[in-house]
Amino acid sequence: MTALGFLIALEIAARHYGVPGPITNQVREVVFAPKSGVLLYTGMALMMVVLTWRQRFIAAGAAVGIDAVFFLVRRAIDVKTTFGNGALWVILGYAVIAVTRRSGPERVLLLKGVGLGLLLVAGRKTGDTWLLITSKTRPAVLDQYVAAADHALGNPSWLVGQLVRATGPIGAHVLEYVYIQLPVAAGLVALYQLRNVAAERRFPGHHMVRTFLVIGLLGPGIYMLFPVVGPIFAYGGDGGHWALANLWPNTPPPIHAPHRMPFDGTTPRNCMPSLHIAWATAIFIHSRKGPLILRFAGAFWLIATLGATLGFGYHYGTDIVAGVVFALTVEAALRSLERGLDRSGIKLVIYGTTVFVVLLASYRFLPMKMAAHPWVFGPLLILAMTSVIFGYVRTTRRWEPKAVPVPQPVPQPQLELV
């Protein structure tokens, strides 16, 4: 109900600015071309964790068949051919089946599966609406403050941007795909975590989708408090006449007293913190208990996302540091809630929140000092992030169940017959 109320509120807010909101955009994809067919099929796959294998094959076949019909109709009338409607139809179809053909625990389980699939898809629509709201309600941005503070880290976006350009179109296309398909990666990790739901007839207490959605719900609120558009817009060609200069990625920005700068009404203020890095960090964490190939994929997605966020000029280095701290704090809070809010979890969440607030306050009120003393503040920023990482690893290792050794039978002395 909370998620539905949030979606309705965003729908109303979007309508206020004359554009469709997340609910309208999702309903349109029942008939019209979806924005991401891969995401819709990932959502359907998440829904299918509650089904038997026979039901999964039927659902997948129905989705492909419906998409084939849509493809032929669109091709006949010469409109954009895409896929994904079939997956959405199957998800909605099982929602109807749950209400009309199931009862008791079976209905609840199937509705949870449907909700899980729709939430992953709705999360993308919600993010798009949030970005629109930030551009309409925050006419001035704080990029000059963040860019000045970024000197403490050596302006990594400028360095990585030059490296990405040197790799040519192949490297850029790989990083772009990783950047865009982040929800799909989260869905694949969640599929592994939820692989036993159908057999156990229940969901685990904590899994990837929960973290992914909470990060997406909380992060845009921080965008409203700390609006930043990113190097490629504030200091690059994509900013047009709103940019201070066309410097990215060849020339680092000069150090001067920062102030708020006006920007256009369409570019999202979605830099601080980097939610792409926060999501990639969550994917990395949740993939650690999987097989080798999943662990490798989680590490690759984190590294590639880091390269994309910096190399495309979408984020400053300071955004990355804040994004890692934000992700670990959210993950710690959710895992602590699952355990019942024990003392160690509360301390970790309070510490992570404190570090996150201090980081943002430093970027806002100490950027000139950070730029003037990079050899002091640069290591301090890395140390602050590392301390949260260390605290998370140390605390969560204590939460892991300990293996209890099986007592060995004591050998009995053998009696010899004389």
Buried (B, 14 or more C-beta within 10 A) or exposed (E): EEBEEBBEEBBEBBEEBEBBBBBBBBEEBEEBBBBBBBBBBBBBBBBBBBBEEEBBEEBBEBBBEBBEEBBEEBEEEEEEEBBBBBBBBBBBBBBEBBEEEBEEEEBBBBBBBBBBBBBBBBBBBBBBBBBBBBBBBBBEBBBBBBBBBBBBBEBBBBBBBEEBEEBEEEBBEBBBEBBBBBBBBBBBBBBBBBEEBBEEEEBEEBBBBBBBBBBBBBBBEBBEEBBBBBBBBBBBEBBEEBBBEEBBBEEBBEEEEBEBBEBBEEBBBBBBBBBBBBBBBBBBBBBEEBEEEBBEBBBBBBEBBBBBBBBBBBBBBBBBBBBBBBBBBBBBBBBBBBEEEEEBBEBBBEBBBBBBEEBBEBBBEBBBBBBBBBEEBBEBBBEBBEBBBEBBEEBBEEEEEEEEEEEEEEEEEEEEEE
